[in-house]
Amino acid sequence: MPNDEEIEAQRVADEAQAVADAEAEELAESQRLAAEVAAKRPVETNEAKKTRLEGQLARVNKDLGVVPEVKQKSDGLGYGEKAFLVANGIKGEETKLVEDAMKKTGGTLEEVLDNPYFQAQLKEARDLAGTILATPKGKGGSGVPTDSVEYWMQKPIEEVPQEMRIKVVNAKLAKDKNGITFYNT
């Protein structure tokens, strides 16, 4: 028969086992609850994470006394530079030519404008633009522009471009309604 010490040792061991089992159950329950909370929490998007981390970085920089650098926009010319270009006779599409030259050479605005190669390129672009503006659009043999309805009214409907057909048919119907039909028109 077991003596009192053995019985007491067995009782202490049983109590220790019961406490360990209870702690294991509590741990399992807390892990289950943590998993449920994590499952209910919305997933943070990359943009939200970036914003959160930038905010944390700003707070740390403020605590450390670090002054953040102000970033200059390099996405084109500013108002002052555009005003300078207008004062030098450069407008519209020519400003893109200046921006491209500044990117290629890495020079300042004044350096680019004084560059003889850029001046030649600008003159060539202006001459080309003047030529395009001076050239009439699509003249046919009869002196009528090929992009006009009158030109295509004289052609068979199969030759008329798809985008012009509705206009040509409407013009022919209007002409037929207006009265006398001559054989040579």
Backbone as numpy.savetxt, mean C-alpha at the origin, in Angstrom:
# Nx Ny Nz CAx CAy CAz Cx Cy Cz
1.25 -58.76 66.08 0.42 -57.61 66.08 1.32 -56.37 66.08
0.91 -55.36 65.28 1.76 -54.16 65.19 1.68 -53.36 66.48
2.78 -52.79 66.80 2.82 -51.99 68.02 2.32 -50.57 67.72
2.26 -49.78 68.76 1.70 -48.44 68.63 2.56 -47.54 67.73
3.82 -47.72 67.74 4.69 -46.89 66.90 4.46 -47.19 65.43
4.28 -48.43 65.10 4.04 -48.81 63.71 2.68 -48.28 63.25
1.72 -48.36 64.11 0.38 -47.86 63.77 0.44 -46.35 63.56
1.16 -45.69 64.44 1.29 -44.23 64.33 2.04 -43.87 63.06
3.08 -44.60 62.72 3.85 -44.35 61.50 2.98 -44.56 60.27
2.15 -45.62 60.31 1.25 -45.90 59.19 0.22 -44.78 59.05
-0.31 -44.29 60.17 -1.29 -43.22 60.14 -0.67 -41.95 59.58
0.55 -41.62 59.95 1.24 -40.43 59.45 1.50 -40.58 57.96
1.91 -41.77 57.55 2.15 -42.02 56.13 0.87 -41.88 55.32
-0.25 -42.42 55.87 -1.54 -42.31 55.19 -1.97 -40.85 55.08
-1.74 -40.08 56.16 -2.08 -38.66 56.12 -1.22 -37.91 55.11
0.07 -38.24 55.07 0.97 -37.61 54.11 0.55 -37.93 52.69
0.14 -39.18 52.47 -0.33 -39.59 51.14 -1.61 -38.84 50.78
-2.52 -38.69 51.74 -3.77 -37.97 51.50 -3.49 -36.51 51.17
-2.54 -35.89 51.90 -2.17 -34.50 51.63 -1.55 -34.39 50.24
-0.69 -35.33 49.89 -0.05 -35.31 48.57 -1.08 -35.48 47.47
-2.05 -36.39 47.68 -3.11 -36.58 46.70 -3.96 -35.32 46.55
-4.27 -34.67 47.68 -5.07 -33.45 47.63 -4.32 -32.34 46.91
-3.00 -32.23 47.17 -2.19 -31.23 46.50 -2.11 -31.51 45.00
-1.99 -32.78 44.63 -1.94 -33.15 43.21 -3.26 -32.81 42.53
-4.38 -33.06 43.22 -5.69 -32.71 42.66 -5.83 -31.20 42.51
-5.36 -30.43 43.50 -5.42 -28.97 43.41 -4.56 -28.47 42.26
-3.37 -29.05 42.08 -2.48 -28.67 40.99 -3.13 -28.97 39.64
-3.73 -30.14 39.53 -4.41 -30.51 38.28 -5.57 -29.57 38.01
-6.32 -29.21 39.05 -7.46 -28.30 38.90 -6.99 -26.92 38.48
-5.90 -26.43 39.09 -5.39 -25.10 38.73 -4.86 -25.09 37.30
-4.22 -26.20 36.88 -3.76 -26.29 35.50 -4.93 -26.31 34.52
-6.00 -27.02 34.89 -7.19 -27.08 34.04 -7.82 -25.69 33.91
-7.90 -24.98 35.05 -8.47 -23.63 35.02 -7.60 -22.68 34.20
-6.29 -22.81 34.33 -5.38 -21.97 33.55 -5.55 -22.24 32.06
-5.73 -23.51 31.70 -5.93 -23.86 30.29 -7.24 -23.29 29.78
-8.29 -23.32 30.60 -9.58 -22.75 30.20 -9.46 -21.24 30.00
-8.77 -20.57 30.91 -8.59 -19.13 30.80 -7.79 -18.80 29.54
-6.75 -19.58 29.28 -5.94 -19.35 28.09 -6.75 -19.59 26.82
-7.64 -20.57 26.85 -8.46 -20.85 25.69 -9.47 -19.74 25.45
-9.96 -19.10 26.51 -10.93 -18.04 26.36 -10.28 -16.72 25.97
-9.02 -16.54 26.27 -8.31 -15.31 25.96 -8.13 -15.20 24.45
-8.42 -14.03 23.84 -8.25 -13.90 22.39 -6.77 -13.96 22.02
-6.52 -14.46 20.83 -5.15 -14.58 20.34 -4.69 -13.19 19.90
-3.53 -12.80 20.34 -2.99 -11.49 20.01 -2.42 -11.51 18.59
-2.85 -10.56 17.76 -2.35 -10.48 16.39 -0.94 -9.89 16.41
-0.24 -10.06 15.30 1.11 -9.52 15.22 1.12 -8.00 15.34
0.10 -7.34 14.76 0.04 -5.88 14.83 -0.19 -5.43 16.27
-1.08 -6.12 16.98 -1.35 -5.77 18.38 -0.11 -6.01 19.24
0.57 -7.12 18.97 1.79 -7.43 19.72 2.86 -6.37 19.47
2.99 -5.93 18.21 3.97 -4.90 17.87 3.65 -3.60 18.61
2.37 -3.22 18.62 1.96 -1.99 19.31 2.22 -2.09 20.80
1.90 -3.24 21.39 2.13 -3.43 22.82 3.62 -3.34 23.15
4.45 -3.99 22.35 5.88 -3.99 22.60 6.50 -2.61 22.38
5.98 -1.86 21.37 6.48 -0.51 21.15 6.14 0.39 22.34
4.95 0.18 22.90 4.57 0.94 24.10 5.48 0.62 25.27
5.78 -0.67 25.46 6.69 -1.06 26.54 8.07 -0.47 26.31
8.54 -0.49 25.06 9.84 0.08 24.74 9.87 1.58 25.04
8.80 2.28 24.69 8.73 3.71 24.95 8.79 3.99 26.46
8.08 3.18 27.27 8.12 3.37 28.72 9.52 3.11 29.28
10.19 2.06 28.79 11.54 1.76 29.26 12.49 2.88 28.85
12.36 3.36 27.59 13.22 4.46 27.14 12.99 5.71 27.98
11.74 5.97 28.36 11.43 7.13 29.19 12.06 6.97 30.57
11.96 5.76 31.14 12.56 5.50 32.45 14.07 5.66 32.41
14.69 5.24 31.31 16.15 5.34 31.18 16.62 6.72 30.74
15.69 7.56 30.30 16.05 8.90 29.85 16.56 8.93 28.43
16.26 7.91 27.66 16.71 7.85 26.27 15.75 8.67 25.43
16.29 9.58 24.63 15.47 10.41 23.75 15.38 9.71 22.39
14.18 9.34 21.96 14.06 8.66 20.67 14.36 9.61 19.52
14.93 9.06 18.45 15.25 9.86 17.28 13.97 10.13 16.50
13.86 11.35 16.00 12.71 11.70 15.17 13.05 11.27 13.75
12.21 10.42 13.19 12.48 9.91 11.85 12.01 10.91 10.81
12.86 11.15 9.83 12.51 12.01 8.72 11.83 11.18 7.65
10.78 11.72 7.09 10.12 11.01 6.00 10.99 11.13 4.75
11.27 10.00 4.16 12.04 10.00 2.93 11.16 9.58 1.76
9.85 9.63 2.00 8.91 9.21 0.95 8.58 10.39 0.05
9.56 10.92 -0.62 9.29 12.01 -1.55 9.77 13.34 -1.01
9.36 14.37 -1.72 9.80 15.72 -1.40 8.82 16.39 -0.45
9.35 17.22 0.42 8.51 17.98 1.33 7.97 19.23 0.64
7.12 19.98 1.36 6.53 21.18 0.78 7.59 22.22 0.43
8.58 22.35 1.27 9.63 23.33 1.00 10.42 22.99 -0.26
10.74 21.71 -0.41 11.47 21.28 -1.60 10.62 21.43 -2.86
9.31 21.13 -2.75 8.43 21.30 -3.90 8.31 22.77 -4.28
8.25 23.64 -3.28 8.19 25.08 -3.56 9.46 25.54 -4.25
10.59 25.01 -3.83 11.87 25.35 -4.46 11.87 24.90 -5.92
11.32 23.72 -6.18 11.26 23.22 -7.56 10.34 24.09 -8.42
9.19 24.49 -7.88 8.27 25.35 -8.62 8.95 26.68 -8.93
9.70 27.21 -7.98 10.41 28.47 -8.21 11.46 28.31 -9.30
11.96 27.10 -9.48 12.94 26.84 -10.54 12.29 26.32 -11.82
10.96 26.37 -11.90 10.26 26.02 -13.14 10.01 24.53 -13.32
10.06 23.75 -12.26 9.84 22.31 -12.36 8.52 21.99 -11.67
7.58 21.43 -12.46 6.25 21.12 -11.92 5.81 19.75 -12.38
4.75 19.26 -11.74 4.05 18.04 -12.18 4.93 16.80 -12.24
4.93 16.17 -13.40 5.67 14.92 -13.60 7.18 15.12 -13.50
7.63 16.34 -13.72 9.07 16.60 -13.66 9.61 16.43 -12.24
8.76 16.58 -11.22 9.23 16.38 -9.85 9.63 14.93 -9.61
8.93 14.00 -10.27 9.32 12.59 -10.15 10.70 12.36 -10.75
10.99 13.06 -11.81 12.30 12.98 -12.44 13.38 13.46 -11.46
13.09 14.54 -10.74 14.03 15.07 -9.74 14.21 14.06 -8.61
13.10 13.49 -8.12 13.20 12.49 -7.04 14.04 11.30 -7.46
13.83 10.81 -8.67 14.62 9.67 -9.16 16.10 10.03 -9.24
16.39 11.22 -9.72 17.79 11.64 -9.82 18.43 11.77 -8.44
17.65 12.27 -7.46 18.18 12.39 -6.10 18.47 11.02 -5.50
17.60 10.05 -5.77 17.80 8.70 -5.26 19.02 8.05 -5.91
19.15 8.23 -7.22 20.26 7.60 -7.94 21.62 8.19 -7.55
21.67 9.52 -7.45 22.96 10.15 -7.17 23.22 10.29 -5.67
22.17 10.34 -4.87 22.35 10.55 -3.44 22.68 11.99 -3.11
22.55 12.88 -4.09 22.87 14.29 -3.89 21.71 15.08 -3.36
22.00 16.34 -3.03 20.96 17.23 -2.54 20.16 17.76 -3.72
19.12 18.50 -3.41 18.25 19.05 -4.45 19.02 20.04 -5.33
19.81 20.90 -4.71 20.59 21.88 -5.47 21.61 21.19 -6.38
22.27 20.16 -5.85 23.26 19.45 -6.64 22.63 18.80 -7.86
21.44 18.23 -7.69 20.76 17.58 -8.81 20.36 18.61 -9.85
19.82 19.76 -9.41 19.38 20.78 -10.36 20.56 21.40 -11.11
21.73 21.45 -10.49 22.91 22.01 -11.15 23.64 20.99 -12.03
23.28 19.74 -11.91 23.94 18.67 -12.65 23.61 18.78 -14.14
24.65 18.86 -15.01 24.37 19.00 -16.45 23.68 17.76 -17.04
23.95 16.59 -16.50 23.29 15.38 -17.00 21.79 15.42 -16.68
21.46 15.91 -15.48 20.06 16.04 -15.13 19.39 17.09 -15.99
20.09 18.20 -16.25 19.52 19.25 -17.10 19.22 18.72 -18.50
20.11 17.87 -19.02 19.88 17.27 -20.34 18.69 16.31 -20.29
18.59 15.56 -19.24 17.47 14.63 -19.08 16.15 15.39 -18.96
16.15 16.49 -18.22 14.96 17.31 -18.06 14.55 17.93 -19.40
15.52 18.41 -20.16 15.22 19.01 -21.48 14.64 17.95 -22.41
15.19 16.75 -22.37 14.68 15.66 -23.21 13.24 15.30 -22.83
12.96 15.25 -21.54 11.61 14.94 -21.08 10.64 16.03 -21.49
11.04 17.29 -21.39 10.18 18.40 -21.79 9.93 18.38 -23.30
10.98 18.10 -24.09 10.81 18.02 -25.54 9.85 16.90 -25.92
9.98 15.76 -25.25 9.11 14.62 -25.53 7.66 14.94 -25.17
7.45 15.61 -24.03 6.11 16.00 -23.63 5.51 16.99 -24.61
6.32 17.92 -25.09 5.84 18.89 -26.08 5.48 18.22 -27.39
6.25 17.22 -27.78 5.97 16.49 -29.02 4.66 15.71 -28.90
4.46 15.08 -27.77 3.23 14.31 -27.56 2.01 15.23 -27.58
2.13 16.41 -26.96 1.01 17.34 -26.94 0.73 17.93 -28.32
1.78 18.11 -29.13 1.62 18.72 -30.44 1.11 17.74 -31.49
1.27 16.45 -31.25 0.84 15.46 -32.22 -0.66 15.21 -32.08
-1.40 15.36 -33.23 -2.85 15.08 -33.14 -3.10 13.60 -32.94
-4.16 13.32 -32.26 -4.50 11.93 -31.95 -5.12 11.27 -33.17
-4.55 10.15 -33.59 -5.10 9.24 -34.58 -5.73 9.82 -35.81
-4.99 10.44 -36.68 -5.55 10.95 -37.92 -5.59 9.84 -38.96
-6.68 9.75 -39.64 -6.82 8.80 -40.74 -6.44 9.49 -42.03
-6.63 8.84 -43.15 -6.29 9.41 -44.46 -7.18 10.57 -44.83
-8.40 10.64 -44.30 -9.33 11.70 -44.67 -9.19 12.93 -43.77
-8.26 12.93 -42.85 -8.08 14.07 -41.97 -8.98 14.03 -40.75
-9.78 12.98 -40.61 -10.66 12.83 -39.46 -9.93 11.96 -38.44
-9.92 12.35 -37.18 -9.24 11.52 -36.17 -9.84 10.11 -36.10
-8.96 9.11 -35.97 -9.43 7.72 -35.95 -10.12 7.36 -34.64
-10.07 8.24 -33.66 -10.78 7.96 -32.42 -12.13 8.67 -32.38
-12.59 9.19 -33.54 -13.88 9.87 -33.59 -14.96 8.95 -34.18
-16.19 9.24 -33.84 -17.33 8.44 -34.31 -17.50 8.62 -35.82
-17.26 9.85 -36.34 -17.43 10.12 -37.77 -16.54 9.22 -38.63
-15.33 8.99 -38.18 -14.40 8.14 -38.91 -14.94 6.71 -38.99
-15.42 6.18 -37.86 -15.84 4.79 -37.82 -17.23 4.57 -38.42
-18.01 5.64 -38.61 -19.32 5.48 -39.24 -19.19 5.05 -40.69
-18.08 5.36 -41.32 -17.87 5.03 -42.73 -17.33 3.61 -42.92
-16.96 2.97 -41.84 -16.38 1.63 -41.89 -17.44 0.58 -41.61
-17.21 -0.66 -42.07 -18.12 -1.75 -41.70 -18.06 -1.98 -40.18
-19.16 -2.37 -39.62 -19.27 -2.51 -38.17 -18.28 -3.54 -37.62
-17.87 -4.51 -38.42 -16.92 -5.52 -37.95 -15.53 -4.92 -37.70
-15.21 -3.84 -38.43 -13.88 -3.21 -38.27 -13.84 -2.22 -37.10
-15.02 -1.82 -36.62 -15.09 -0.83 -35.55 -14.62 -1.46 -34.23
-13.75 -0.77 -33.50 -13.32 -1.31 -32.21 -14.52 -1.51 -31.27
-14.42 -2.51 -30.42 -15.52 -2.89 -29.53 -16.01 -1.72 -28.69
-15.08 -0.92 -28.15 -15.48 0.18 -27.27 -16.17 1.32 -28.02
-16.05 1.37 -29.36 -16.67 2.43 -30.15 -17.98 2.01 -30.79
-18.31 0.73 -30.80 -19.46 0.23 -31.56 -20.78 0.84 -31.12
-21.01 0.96 -29.83 -22.29 1.51 -29.35 -22.45 2.95 -29.83
-21.39 3.73 -29.74 -21.45 5.13 -30.19 -21.70 5.22 -31.69
-21.04 4.34 -32.45 -21.19 4.36 -33.91 -22.62 3.98 -34.31
-23.15 2.93 -33.71 -24.51 2.49 -34.04 -25.51 3.58 -33.67
-25.37 4.20 -32.51 -26.27 5.28 -32.11 -26.18 6.46 -33.07
-24.98 6.79 -33.51 -24.80 7.90 -34.46 -25.44 7.56 -35.81
-25.29 6.31 -36.27 -25.92 5.91 -37.54 -27.43 5.96 -37.44
-27.99 5.52 -36.31 -29.44 5.57 -36.12 -29.92 7.02 -36.09
-29.20 7.89 -35.44 -29.58 9.30 -35.38 -29.51 9.93 -36.77
-28.53 9.56 -37.54 -28.38 10.08 -38.90 -29.53 9.62 -39.78
-29.94 8.34 -39.64 -31.04 7.81 -40.43 -32.37 8.48 -40.06
-32.55 8.87 -38.81 -33.80 9.50 -38.37 -33.90 10.94 -38.87
-32.77 11.55 -39.13 -32.77 12.96 -39.49 -33.30 13.26 -40.88
-33.60 12.29 -41.63 -34.26 12.62 -42.89 -33.71 11.93 -44.10
-33.47 12.70 -45.13 -33.14 12.22 -46.46 -31.81 11.47 -46.43
-31.82 10.32 -47.10 -30.60 9.54 -47.19 -30.03 9.73 -48.58
-28.78 10.16 -48.64 -28.09 10.30 -49.92 -27.27 9.06 -50.14
-27.15 8.71 -51.40 -26.43 7.48 -51.71 -24.93 7.60 -51.52
-24.37 8.80 -51.57 -22.92 8.92 -51.45 -22.46 9.34 -50.06
-23.33 9.21 -49.07 -22.89 9.49 -47.71 -22.82 8.26 -46.88
